[in-house]
């Protein structure tokens, strides 16, 4: 069995039908200044039931490529955003 990556982030955009854009934040140590800095990356995730809203905290799991840029699907919703 292969290991599937899991990402945790916040929904920043509803991108068409059954798709959401998730912003993932990670902290890394700067190589020269030895200070913790934030790095950001956006992923498109598959939301089969169209249940995500902007501001939701989610966990997504890696899957087979569903389109050119979409290779993650929704696993769980951790917290809902403010409406």
C-alpha positions as CSV (number, residue, x, y, z in Angstrom):
1,X,0.0,0.0,0.0
2,X,1.4,3.4,-0.9
3,X,1.4,6.3,1.5
4,X,-1.0,9.1,0.5
5,X,-0.1,12.7,1.4
6,X,-2.5,14.7,3.5
7,X,-2.7,18.4,3.4
8,X,-4.5,20.8,5.8
9,X,-5.5,24.2,4.9
10,X,-8.3,26.9,4.5
11,X,-10.7,27.2,1.6
12,X,-10.0,30.5,-0.1
13,X,-12.2,30.1,-3.3
14,X,-14.9,27.9,-4.8
15,X,-13.5,27.1,-8.2
16,X,-16.3,25.8,-10.4
17,X,-18.4,22.8,-9.8
18,X,-17.1,20.2,-7.2
19,X,-13.8,22.1,-6.8
20,X,-12.3,24.3,-4.1
21,X,-9.0,26.1,-3.8
22,X,-7.2,25.4,-0.5
23,X,-4.4,27.5,0.9
24,X,-1.8,25.5,2.8
25,X,0.6,27.3,5.1
26,X,3.9,25.8,6.4
27,X,6.7,27.2,8.5
28,X,10.3,26.8,7.4
29,X,13.6,28.0,8.8
30,X,15.3,30.7,6.7
31,X,18.7,29.4,5.6
32,X,20.6,32.6,6.2
33,X,18.7,34.5,8.9
34,X,17.6,31.4,10.9
35,X,14.2,32.8,11.4
36,X,10.9,31.0,10.9
37,X,9.1,32.2,7.8
38,X,5.7,31.2,6.3
39,X,5.4,29.6,2.9
40,X,2.1,29.3,1.1
41,X,0.8,27.0,-1.7
42,X,-2.6,26.7,-3.2
43,X,-4.1,23.3,-4.2
44,X,-7.3,22.4,-6.0
45,X,-9.3,19.7,-4.2
46,X,-12.3,17.7,-5.3
47,X,-15.5,18.3,-3.3
48,X,-17.9,15.6,-4.5
49,X,-21.0,16.9,-2.5
50,X,-20.3,20.7,-3.0
51,X,-20.4,21.2,0.8
52,X,-17.4,23.5,1.2
53,X,-17.6,27.2,1.8
54,X,-14.9,30.0,1.9
55,X,-13.2,30.0,5.3
56,X,-13.6,26.3,6.1
57,X,-10.6,24.4,7.5
58,X,-10.2,21.1,5.7
59,X,-8.0,18.0,5.4
60,X,-7.5,16.7,1.8
61,X,-5.9,13.4,0.8
62,X,-3.9,12.7,-2.3
63,X,-5.6,10.6,-5.1
64,X,-5.2,9.8,-8.7
65,X,-5.2,12.9,-11.0
66,X,-8.8,14.0,-11.5
67,X,-7.8,16.8,-14.0
68,X,-4.7,18.6,-15.2
69,X,-4.3,20.4,-11.8
70,X,-6.5,18.5,-9.4
71,X,-4.9,15.5,-7.5
72,X,-6.5,15.8,-4.0
73,X,-9.9,15.0,-2.7
74,X,-11.7,16.1,0.4
75,X,-11.2,13.9,3.5
76,X,-12.8,15.9,6.4
77,X,-14.0,19.4,7.3
78,X,-12.4,20.4,10.6
79,X,-14.1,23.7,11.1
80,X,-16.6,25.8,9.2
81,X,-15.9,29.4,8.3
82,X,-17.8,32.5,9.2
83,X,-20.8,33.2,6.9
